[in-house]
Amino acid sequence: MVMATDSARRATKRLERGTDFQLHVRLPPNVVDFTERRLLLCVDRAKDAQQRLFLVALVSDYQAQRVAVAWRRGRPVALRVVALD
């Protein structure tokens, strides 16, 4: 017999762990941007040349504030940012 509280508890369980989207901002030298650092670490660890090129472009777009980055299952997810003028 399954109780209603058990099914309610299972329904709210997150299926996919992740972070919120982060947009790069200019920070003082004593503040660490962990998203940028983690992206650079991904570039260093990339085994495939095509993957490395993609990650380098992603780092460049992140630093230029053209994309916001979130992390899903340990991998970066980019969202293009468009300024509305």
C-alpha positions as MATLAB code, in Angstrom:
seq = 'MVMATDSARRATKRLERGTDFQLHVRLPPNVVDFTERRLLLCVDRAKDAQQRLFLVALVSDYQAQRVAVAWRRGRPVALRVVALD';
ca = [
       0.000    0.000    0.000;
       1.396    3.396   -1.031;
       0.457    6.292    1.151;
      -0.421    9.662   -0.348;
       2.486   11.329    1.440;
       4.968    8.976   -0.241;
       3.750    9.812   -3.742;
       3.701   13.519   -2.924;
       7.280   13.319   -1.697;
       8.397   11.558   -4.872;
       6.641   14.128   -7.086;
       8.629   17.023   -5.643;
      11.979   15.264   -5.947;
      14.191   17.028   -8.474;
      14.957   14.833  -11.429;
      17.852   16.909  -12.670;
      20.283   18.783  -10.487;
      21.448   22.119  -11.820;
      22.248   25.730  -11.134;
      20.719   29.043  -12.083;
      21.981   30.891  -15.134;
      24.923   33.186  -14.408;
      25.833   36.255  -16.441;
      29.448   37.424  -16.375;
      30.115   40.785  -14.714;
      33.368   42.621  -14.209;
      34.545   41.760  -10.714;
      37.285   43.126   -8.480;
      40.509   41.095   -8.605;
      39.875   39.565   -5.173;
      36.520   38.027   -6.227;
      36.433   34.699   -8.079;
      33.937   33.984  -10.850;
      33.461   30.249  -10.334;
      31.516   29.809  -13.565;
      34.384   31.262  -15.580;
      36.935   29.205  -13.672;
      34.897   26.029  -14.177;
      34.519   26.729  -17.912;
      38.290   27.182  -18.232;
      38.774   23.914  -16.385;
      36.444   22.223  -18.884;
      38.573   23.640  -21.729;
      41.715   22.196  -20.138;
      40.091   18.786  -19.674;
      38.470   18.565  -23.121;
      39.777   15.556  -25.023;
      38.139   16.274  -28.376;
      39.399   19.204  -30.500;
      35.872   20.141  -31.581;
      34.660   20.146  -27.986;
      37.628   22.314  -26.983;
      36.827   24.853  -29.738;
      33.186   24.960  -28.631;
      34.201   25.549  -25.003;
      36.719   28.262  -25.922;
      33.977   30.045  -27.898;
      31.616   29.625  -24.935;
      34.165   31.167  -22.554;
      34.646   34.074  -24.952;
      30.879   34.635  -25.279;
      30.464   34.372  -21.488;
      33.191   36.953  -20.853;
      31.645   39.277  -23.458;
      28.236   38.886  -21.730;
      26.641   37.390  -24.853;
      25.565   34.216  -23.018;
      24.530   33.210  -19.535;
      25.720   29.825  -18.295;
      24.085   27.268  -16.019;
      25.319   23.821  -15.044;
      23.199   20.718  -15.576;
      24.598   17.319  -14.613;
      28.100   18.788  -14.533;
      27.969   20.252  -18.023;
      27.578   23.872  -19.117;
      24.308   24.991  -20.662;
      24.379   28.340  -22.472;
      21.539   30.765  -22.994;
      22.055   33.569  -25.522;
      21.468   37.005  -24.001;
      19.951   39.710  -26.190;
      19.888   43.323  -25.037;
      16.633   45.101  -25.765;
      17.213   48.746  -26.554;
];
